[in-house]
Amino acid sequence: MWPEEVPPSKKMRLEELSSTPVSERVTILMVTSPILSHPSTELMERVVSSFSLVSSLSSCNMLLLADGAKCGKFRPKRGMVPTDMVTNYSMYLDKLEELVENAETDSIWSRTKVIRMSEHLGFGHVVLHGLKLATTEYVMVLQHDHPFSIKFSINPVMEFMDSNKANYVSLPISTVWRHVNRCSSMHQIDLRAKAVTFGRGRFIPILFWYDGTHVARRDTYIKLVFEGEQALPLGHFIEDTFSQWVMGLLREDYEKWFPVFSMFMFQPDEEKEEALIFHLDGRNYRTDGERRELGWGDNPGGAGVT
């Protein structure tokens, strides 16, 4: 039942959008960079296989965005890694392209394009490159070591963003829940009290634009993060500069600034405060085979790839 205040024209548009397949509305932007386990593709395949937990996600197109790297001391945030890591990274990207070329038609790999940056851009500007290539209204941004951890539907996120003009929705890792708690305890901003109930779940406003897995409006992403007053510098993570500035504004005057940034986190079941993502720590990732040689158990999150 639609509320009386919803104009007929908006009601019709929302109904049209709700019937449009997710694959026509969302492009996945997957960001990758050199790590020690390359040239193995196990970590990336593990993350992509977790898409099966999220309804309709595997039907989307994916841009696999590979940041550039150069030889030098191990300074990954600057795009510098030892020569052997650069070589292994190139082999890893070759193997990903082989996955794409040999993929079955019903696999997301058949709808994936591997895009290599010609130089080191840093996470933020790699995302910008993908935003400019995508053509859908929304994007889902992921990092190569953040698999999904529980089953849920992405449809409520799209419906909420359509009807509430949200710009950004975090699919939270545990860090985002800690943010909600800290805002209450340290800054006296009770974000849970501002939550919007939506179906069986709810959307809790947040003060920070996390780099971790999120859905966002593509055009607004570009305008806010890369063309606004605090345009993100080349080579940086969004969390390093832009997000800090945004949080400062929201702490100072929440009512004034929240409509500008309109950032939420998604809680699929309002009875359960749980993370939808977990972190496999790509920088220190070891394949299941390497872990077994060390006498360790396999990585969490499903069977590894040989």
KEMI-555870 format. One line per 2 residues: number of its first residue (from 1); their letters; for each residue x, y, z of N, C-alpha, C. Coordinates in steps of 0.2 Angstrom, whole numbers, plus 5000, padded with zeros to 4 digits. Example, Ala and Ser with C-alpha at 12.3 -4.5 7.8 and 13.67 -1.06 7.14 Angstrom:
<atoms>
1) AS) 5066 4972 5039 5062 4978 5039 5066 4984 5039  5064 4989 5035 5068 4995 5036 5064 5000 5039
</atoms>
This chain:
<atoms>
1) MW) 5004 4994 5000 5000 5000 5000 5004 5006 5000  5004 5011 4995 5008 5016 4995 5005 5022 4999
3) PE) 5009 5026 5003 5007 5031 5007 5003 5036 5002  4999 5040 5005 4995 5045 5002 4999 5050 4999
5) EV) 5005 5052 5002 5009 5058 5000 5013 5056 4994  5013 5050 4992 5017 5048 4986 5014 5050 4980
7) PP) 5017 5055 4976 5013 5057 4970 5012 5052 4965  5007 5051 4961 5006 5046 4956 5012 5045 4951
9) SK) 5015 5050 4949 5020 5050 4944 5026 5046 4947  5028 5048 4954 5033 5044 4957 5031 5037 4959
11) KM) 5025 5036 4960 5023 5029 4962 5024 5025 4955  5022 5027 4950 5023 5024 4943 5030 5022 4942
13) RL) 5034 5028 4943 5042 5027 4942 5045 5021 4946  5043 5022 4953 5045 5017 4957 5043 5010 4956
15) EE) 5037 5009 4953 5034 5002 4951 5038 5000 4945  5040 5004 4940 5044 5002 4935 5051 5000 4936
17) LS) 5054 5004 4941 5061 5002 4943 5061 4996 4947  5056 4994 4951 5056 4988 4955 5055 4982 4950
19) ST) 5052 4983 4944 5052 4977 4940 5058 4977 4935  5062 4981 4935 5068 4981 4931 5073 4976 4934
21) PV) 5076 4972 4930 5081 4967 4933 5087 4971 4936  5090 4968 4942 5095 4971 4945 5101 4971 4940
23) SE) 5102 4967 4935 5107 4967 4931 5107 4973 4926  5102 4976 4925 5101 4982 4921 5102 4988 4925
25) RV) 5103 4988 4932 5103 4993 4936 5110 4994 4940  5113 4989 4940 5119 4989 4944 5125 4986 4940
27) TI) 5131 4989 4940 5137 4987 4938 5142 4985 4944  5145 4980 4944 5150 4978 4949 5157 4981 4947
29) LM) 5160 4985 4952 5166 4987 4951 5171 4984 4956  5175 4979 4954 5179 4975 4958 5186 4978 4957
31) VT) 5189 4980 4963 5196 4983 4963 5201 4978 4965  5207 4977 4962 5212 4973 4964 5219 4976 4963
33) SP) 5224 4973 4966 5231 4976 4966 5235 4970 4968  5242 4971 4968 5246 4966 4969 5246 4963 4977
35) IL) 5246 4957 4978 5247 4954 4984 5252 4948 4984  5254 4945 4990 5259 4940 4990 5257 4933 4987
37) SH) 5250 4932 4987 5248 4925 4985 5247 4925 4977  5248 4930 4973 5248 4930 4966 5254 4926 4964
39) PS) 5254 4923 4958 5249 4923 4953 5242 4919 4954  5242 4916 4960 5235 4912 4961 5229 4917 4961
41) TE) 5224 4914 4958 5218 4918 4958 5213 4916 4963  5215 4912 4968 5211 4909 4973 5207 4914 4977
43) LM) 5210 4919 4979 5206 4924 4983 5201 4928 4979  5203 4930 4973 5197 4933 4969 5192 4928 4967
45) ER) 5193 4922 4966 5188 4917 4964 5184 4916 4970  5187 4916 4976 5183 4915 4982 5178 4920 4984
47) VV) 5180 4926 4982 5176 4932 4983 5170 4932 4978  5172 4931 4972 5167 4931 4967 5162 4925 4968
49) SS) 5164 4919 4970 5160 4914 4972 5155 4915 4977  5156 4920 4982 5152 4922 4987 5146 4926 4985
51) FS) 5146 4928 4978 5141 4932 4975 5134 4928 4975  5135 4921 4976 5129 4917 4976 5125 4918 4982
53) LV) 5128 4921 4987 5124 4922 4993 5119 4928 4992  5120 4932 4987 5116 4938 4986 5112 4937 4980
55) SS) 5105 4937 4981 5101 4936 4975 5102 4941 4970  5102 4938 4964 5103 4942 4957 5110 4945 4956
57) LS) 5114 4945 4961 5120 4948 4960 5125 4945 4954  5125 4939 4954 5129 4935 4948 5126 4937 4941
59) SC) 5120 4940 4941 5118 4941 4934 5120 4948 4931  5124 4952 4936 5126 4958 4934 5133 4958 4930
61) NM) 5134 4963 4926 5141 4964 4923 5146 4966 4928  5152 4964 4927 5157 4966 4932 5163 4969 4928
63) LL) 5166 4974 4931 5172 4977 4928 5177 4976 4933  5182 4972 4932 5188 4970 4936 5193 4975 4935
65) LA) 5194 4979 4940 5199 4985 4939 5205 4984 4942  5210 4983 4938 5217 4981 4941 5221 4988 4941
67) DG) 5223 4990 4947 5227 4996 4948 5234 4994 4945  5238 4999 4943 5245 4998 4941 5250 4998 4946
69) AK) 5255 4995 4945 5261 4994 4950 5267 4995 4946  5272 4997 4950 5279 4998 4948 5284 4995 4953
71) CG) 5290 4993 4950 5295 4990 4954 5298 4994 4959  5299 4992 4965 5303 4996 4970 5302 4992 4977
73) KF) 5303 4996 4982 5302 4994 4989 5295 4992 4990  5294 4988 4995 5287 4986 4997 5283 4992 5000
75) RP) 5280 4996 4996 5276 5001 4998 5269 5001 4994  5265 4996 4995 5259 4995 4991 5254 5001 4990
77) KR) 5254 5005 4996 5249 5011 4995 5252 5016 4990  5258 5016 4988 5261 5020 4983 5262 5016 4977
79) GM) 5259 5010 4976 5259 5006 4970 5266 5003 4969  5271 5003 4974 5277 5000 4973 5278 4993 4977
81) VP) 5280 4988 4973 5281 4982 4976 5287 4979 4972  5291 4974 4975 5297 4970 4972 5295 4968 4965
83) TD) 5300 4967 4962 5300 4965 4955 5296 4958 4954  5297 4953 4958 5294 4947 4958 5286 4948 4959
85) MV) 5284 4952 4963 5277 4953 4964 5274 4957 4958  5278 4961 4954 5275 4964 4948 5274 4959 4943
87) TN) 5279 4954 4942 5278 4949 4938 5273 4944 4939  5272 4942 4946 5267 4938 4948 5260 4941 4947
89) YS) 5259 4948 4948 5253 4951 4947 5251 4951 4940  5256 4952 4935 5254 4952 4928 5252 4945 4926
91) MY) 5255 4940 4929 5253 4933 4927 5246 4932 4930  5244 4934 4936 5238 4934 4939 5232 4937 4935
93) LD) 5234 4943 4932 5229 4946 4928 5228 4942 4921  5233 4939 4919 5233 4935 4913 5228 4929 4914
95) KL) 5229 4926 4920 5224 4920 4922 5217 4922 4923  5216 4928 4926 5209 4931 4926 5206 4932 4919
97) EE) 5210 4934 4914 5208 4935 4908 5206 4928 4904  5210 4923 4906 5208 4916 4904 5202 4914 4907
99) LV) 5201 4915 4913 5194 4914 4916 5188 4917 4912  5189 4923 4910 5184 4927 4907 5183 4923 4900
101) EN) 5188 4922 4896 5188 4919 4890 5185 4912 4890  5186 4908 4895 5184 4902 4895 5177 4900 4899
103) AE) 5174 4906 4901 5168 4905 4906 5162 4903 4902  5158 4899 4906 5152 4897 4903 5147 4903 4903
105) TD) 5142 4903 4899 5138 4908 4898 5134 4910 4904  5132 4905 4908 5129 4907 4914 5133 4909 4920
107) SI) 5139 4910 4919 5144 4912 4924 5145 4920 4924  5146 4923 4930 5147 4930 4930 5154 4931 4926
109) WS) 5158 4927 4926 5165 4928 4922 5163 4929 4915  5158 4927 4912 5156 4928 4905 5154 4935 4904
111) RT) 5152 4939 4910 5150 4946 4909 5155 4950 4913  5161 4948 4913 5167 4952 4916 5172 4954 4911
113) KV) 5174 4960 4912 5180 4963 4908 5185 4965 4913  5191 4962 4912 5197 4964 4915 5200 4970 4912
115) IR) 5201 4976 4917 5204 4982 4914 5210 4984 4918  5216 4984 4915 5222 4986 4918 5224 4993 4918
117) MS) 5225 4996 4923 5227 5003 4924 5234 5003 4921  5236 5008 4917 5243 5009 4914 5248 5012 4920
119) EH) 5245 5014 4925 5250 5017 4931 5246 5016 4937  5249 5017 4943 5246 5017 4949 5242 5023 4950
121) LG) 5235 5022 4952 5231 5027 4953 5228 5027 4960  5229 5022 4964 5226 5022 4970 5219 5019 4970
123) FG) 5216 5017 4976 5210 5014 4976 5204 5019 4973  5205 5025 4976 5199 5030 4974 5199 5031 4966
125) HV) 5204 5032 4963 5204 5034 4956 5203 5028 4952  5205 5022 4954 5203 5016 4951 5196 5015 4950
127) VL) 5192 5017 4956 5185 5017 4956 5182 5022 4951  5185 5028 4951 5183 5033 4947 5183 5031 4939
129) HG) 5189 5027 4938 5190 5024 4931 5184 5020 4929  5182 5016 4934 5176 5011 4933 5170 5015 4933
131) LK) 5169 5020 4937 5163 5024 4937 5162 5027 4930  5167 5029 4927 5166 5032 4920 5165 5027 4915
133) LA) 5167 5021 4916 5166 5016 4911 5159 5013 4911  5156 5013 4918 5149 5010 4919 5144 5014 4916
135) TT) 5138 5011 4914 5133 5015 4911 5126 5014 4915  5126 5010 4921 5120 5009 4925 5120 5015 4930
137) EY) 5114 5015 4932 5112 5021 4937 5116 5019 4944  5117 5013 4946 5120 5011 4952 5127 5007 4951
139) VM) 5131 5007 4955 5137 5003 4955 5138 5000 4962  5140 4994 4962 5142 4990 4968 5150 4990 4968
141) VL) 5153 4993 4973 5160 4993 4973 5163 4988 4978  5168 4984 4976 5170 4979 4981 5178 4979 4980
143) QH) 5181 4976 4986 5188 4975 4986 5189 4967 4985  5195 4966 4983 5197 4959 4981 5197 4954 4987
145) DH) 5197 4956 4993 5197 4952 4999 5192 4952 5004  5186 4955 5001 5180 4955 5005 5174 4951 5002
147) PF) 5174 4945 5004 5168 4940 5002 5162 4942 5006  5156 4940 5003 5150 4940 5007 5150 4934 5012
149) SI) 5146 4935 5017 5146 4930 5023 5139 4927 5024  5134 4931 5022 5127 4928 5024 5123 4929 5018
151) KF) 5117 4925 5017 5113 4926 5012 5108 4932 5013  5107 4936 5008 5102 4941 5008 5100 4944 5001
153) SI) 5095 4948 5001 5093 4950 4994 5095 4957 4993  5098 4959 4987 5100 4966 4986 5094 4970 4984
155) NP) 5088 4967 4982 5082 4971 4980 5080 4976 4985  5080 4975 4991 5078 4980 4996 5082 4986 4996
157) VM) 5089 4985 4994 5093 4991 4994 5091 4995 4988  5090 4992 4982 5088 4996 4976 5082 5000 4977
159) EF) 5077 4996 4980 5070 4999 4982 5071 5005 4986  5075 5004 4992 5076 5010 4996 5080 5016 4993
161) MD) 5085 5014 4989 5088 5020 4986 5084 5024 4981  5079 5020 4978 5075 5023 4973 5070 5028 4977
163) SN) 5067 5025 4982 5062 5029 4986 5064 5034 4991  5070 5033 4993 5073 5038 4998 5078 5042 4996
165) KA) 5080 5042 4990 5086 5046 4987 5092 5045 4991  5093 5039 4993 5100 5038 4996 5105 5038 4991
167) NY) 5111 5040 4993 5117 5041 4988 5121 5035 4989  5122 5032 4995 5127 5027 4997 5124 5022 5002
169) VS) 5125 5016 5001 5122 5011 5006 5128 5006 5007  5131 5006 5013 5136 5001 5015 5133 4994 5016
171) LP) 5136 4989 5013 5134 4982 5015 5139 4980 5020  5138 4981 5026 5143 4982 5032 5147 4976 5033
173) IS) 5153 4977 5034 5158 4973 5038 5157 4975 5045  5160 4971 5050 5160 4973 5057 5162 4980 5059
175) TV) 5167 4983 5055 5169 4989 5056 5163 4995 5056  5159 4994 5052 5153 4998 5051 5149 4998 5057
177) WR) 5148 4992 5060 5144 4992 5066 5147 4995 5072  5154 4995 5072 5158 4998 5077 5157 5006 5076
179) HV) 5157 5008 5070 5156 5015 5069 5149 5018 5072  5144 5014 5071 5137 5016 5074 5138 5016 5081
181) NR) 5141 5011 5084 5142 5011 5092 5146 5017 5094  5151 5019 5091 5156 5024 5092 5152 5031 5092
183) CS) 5148 5032 5087 5145 5038 5086 5140 5039 5092  5137 5034 5094 5133 5035 5100 5137 5036 5107
185) SM) 5142 5033 5108 5146 5033 5114 5151 5039 5114  5154 5041 5108 5159 5046 5108 5156 5053 5106
187) HQ) 5151 5053 5101 5149 5059 5098 5142 5061 5100  5138 5056 5104 5132 5058 5106 5127 5058 5100
189) ID) 5128 5054 5095 5123 5054 5089 5121 5047 5089  5114 5046 5091 5111 5039 5091 5109 5038 5084
191) LR) 5113 5034 5080 5111 5033 5073 5106 5028 5072  5105 5023 5077 5100 5018 5077 5093 5021 5078
193) AK) 5093 5027 5082 5087 5030 5083 5084 5034 5076  5089 5035 5072 5087 5038 5065 5086 5033 5060
195) AV) 5086 5026 5061 5085 5021 5056 5078 5021 5053  5078 5019 5047 5072 5019 5043 5070 5012 5042
197) TF) 5065 5010 5045 5062 5003 5044 5060 5002 5037  5062 4996 5034 5060 4995 5027 5059 4988 5026
199) GR) 5053 4986 5025 5051 4979 5024 5053 4975 5031  5057 4969 5030 5059 4966 5036 5066 4969 5039
201) GR) 5069 4973 5035 5075 4976 5038 5075 4983 5039  5081 4986 5040 5081 4993 5041 5087 4996 5038
203) FI) 5087 5003 5037 5093 5006 5035 5095 5012 5040  5101 5011 5042 5104 5015 5048 5108 5020 5045
205) PI) 5107 5027 5046 5112 5032 5043 5119 5031 5046  5124 5033 5042 5131 5033 5045 5134 5039 5043
207) LF) 5140 5041 5046 5143 5047 5045 5149 5046 5041  5151 5040 5038 5157 5039 5035 5156 5035 5029
209) WY) 5159 5037 5023 5159 5034 5017 5165 5029 5016  5163 5023 5018 5168 5017 5019 5170 5015 5012
211) DG) 5176 5013 5011 5179 5010 5005 5176 5003 5004  5174 5000 5009 5172 4993 5009 5165 4992 5005
213) TH) 5163 4986 5004 5158 4985 4999 5152 4989 5000  5150 4993 4995 5144 4997 4995 5141 4998 4988
215) VA) 5135 5000 4989 5131 5002 4983 5130 5009 4983  5131 5013 4977 5130 5020 4976 5128 5022 4970
217) RR) 5125 5028 4970 5123 5031 4963 5129 5033 4959  5129 5031 4953 5136 5032 4949 5137 5040 4948
219) DT) 5132 5043 4946 5133 5050 4944 5135 5054 4950  5131 5053 4956 5132 5057 4962 5139 5055 4965
221) YI) 5141 5049 4964 5148 5047 4967 5153 5051 4964  5153 5052 4957 5158 5056 4954 5157 5063 4956
223) KL) 5151 5066 4957 5151 5073 4959 5153 5074 4966  5151 5070 4970 5153 5071 4977 5160 5070 4979
225) VF) 5163 5064 4977 5169 5062 4979 5175 5065 4974  5174 5066 4968 5179 5068 4963 5178 5074 4960
227) EG) 5173 5078 4961 5172 5084 4958 5170 5090 4963  5169 5088 4969 5166 5092 4974 5172 5096 4978
229) EQ) 5170 5100 4983 5174 5104 4987 5181 5101 4989  5180 5094 4991 5186 5090 4993 5187 5085 4989
231) AL) 5188 5086 4982 5189 5081 4977 5195 5077 4979  5194 5070 4978 5199 5065 4981 5206 5066 4977
233) PL) 5211 5067 4980 5218 5067 4977 5220 5060 4974  5224 5060 4968 5226 5054 4965 5230 5050 4970
235) GH) 5230 5044 4970 5234 5039 4974 5231 5038 4981  5225 5040 4983 5222 5040 4989 5216 5035 4990
237) FI) 5215 5032 4996 5209 5029 4997 5204 5034 4999  5198 5033 4997 5192 5038 4999 5192 5039 5006
239) ED) 5193 5034 5010 5193 5034 5018 5198 5039 5020  5204 5040 5017 5209 5044 5020 5208 5051 5020
241) TF) 5204 5054 5015 5203 5061 5015 5196 5063 5015  5192 5061 5009 5185 5063 5008 5181 5061 5014
243) SQ) 5181 5055 5016 5177 5052 5021 5178 5056 5028  5184 5058 5029 5186 5061 5036 5183 5068 5036
245) WV) 5183 5071 5030 5180 5078 5029 5172 5078 5030  5169 5072 5027 5162 5072 5027 5160 5070 5034
247) MG) 5163 5066 5038 5162 5065 5045 5162 5071 5049  5167 5075 5048 5168 5081 5052 5161 5086 5051
249) LL) 5159 5086 5044 5153 5090 5043 5147 5088 5047  5146 5081 5046 5140 5078 5049 5140 5078 5057
251) RE) 5146 5078 5060 5146 5079 5067 5145 5086 5069  5147 5091 5065 5146 5098 5067 5138 5100 5066
253) DY) 5135 5097 5060 5128 5099 5059 5125 5093 5055  5123 5088 5058 5120 5082 5055 5114 5084 5051
255) EK) 5109 5088 5053 5103 5090 5050 5104 5094 5043  5110 5098 5043 5111 5102 5037 5114 5097 5032
257) WF) 5119 5093 5034 5123 5090 5029 5121 5083 5027  5117 5079 5031 5115 5072 5030 5111 5072 5023
259) PV) 5107 5076 5022 5103 5076 5015 5108 5077 5009  5114 5080 5010 5118 5081 5005 5122 5074 5003
261) FS) 5124 5071 5008 5128 5064 5007 5124 5058 5007  5118 5058 5012 5113 5053 5012 5116 5046 5012
263) MF) 5120 5044 5017 5124 5038 5017 5120 5033 5023  5119 5027 5021 5116 5022 5025 5120 5016 5026
265) MF) 5118 5012 5030 5121 5005 5030 5114 5000 5030  5115 4994 5027 5109 4990 5026 5109 4984 5032
267) QP) 5104 4984 5035 5103 4978 5040 5097 4974 5037  5098 4968 5034 5093 4964 5031 5087 4962 5035
269) DE) 5089 4960 5041 5084 4958 5046 5085 4963 5053  5080 4966 5054 5080 4971 5059 5081 4968 5066
271) EK) 5080 4961 5067 5081 4958 5073 5089 4956 5074  5093 4956 5069 5100 4954 5069 5104 4959 5067
273) EE) 5109 4961 5071 5114 4966 5069 5120 4961 5067  5121 4960 5061 5127 4956 5059 5130 4959 5052
275) AL) 5137 4957 5052 5140 4959 5046 5138 4955 5040  5138 4958 5034 5137 4955 5028 5143 4953 5024
277) IF) 5149 4955 5026 5155 4955 5023 5160 4953 5028  5165 4949 5026 5171 4948 5031 5177 4949 5027
279) HL) 5183 4950 5031 5189 4952 5028 5194 4946 5028  5197 4945 5022 5202 4939 5021 5209 4942 5021
281) DG) 5210 4949 5022 5217 4952 5022 5221 4950 5016  5219 4953 5011 5223 4951 5005 5231 4952 5005
283) RN) 5233 4957 5009 5240 4958 5009 5244 4952 5012  5241 4949 5017 5244 4943 5020 5241 4936 5018
285) YR) 5237 4936 5013 5233 4930 5011 5237 4924 5009  5236 4919 5012 5239 4912 5009 5234 4908 5007
287) TD) 5235 4905 5001 5231 4900 4998 5229 4894 5003  5224 4890 5001 5223 4885 5006 5228 4880 5005
289) GE) 5231 4879 5000 5237 4874 4999 5243 4876 5003  5244 4883 5003 5250 4885 5007 5248 4884 5015
291) RR) 5242 4885 5017 5240 4885 5024 5241 4877 5026  5239 4873 5022 5240 4866 5023 5247 4864 5025
293) EL) 5251 4866 5020 5258 4865 5021 5261 4867 5028  5258 4873 5030 5260 4876 5037 5256 4872 5043
295) GW) 5252 4868 5041 5248 4864 5046 5242 4868 5049  5240 4873 5045 5234 4877 5046 5228 4874 5043
297) GD) 5222 4877 5045 5216 4875 5042 5215 4879 5036  5210 4878 5032 5208 4881 5026 5206 4888 5028
299) NP) 5206 4893 5023 5203 4899 5024 5195 4899 5025  5192 4903 5028 5185 4903 5029 5182 4905 5022
301) GG) 5175 4904 5021 5172 4906 5016 5171 4901 5010  5171 4895 5011 5170 4890 5006 5176 4887 5003
303) AG) 5175 4882 4999 5181 4878 4996 5185 4883 4992  5192 4881 4992 5197 4885 4988 5197 4883 4981
305) VT) 5201 4886 4977 5202 4885 4970 5209 4882 4969  5209 4876 4965 5215 4873 4964 5218 4876 4958
</atoms>
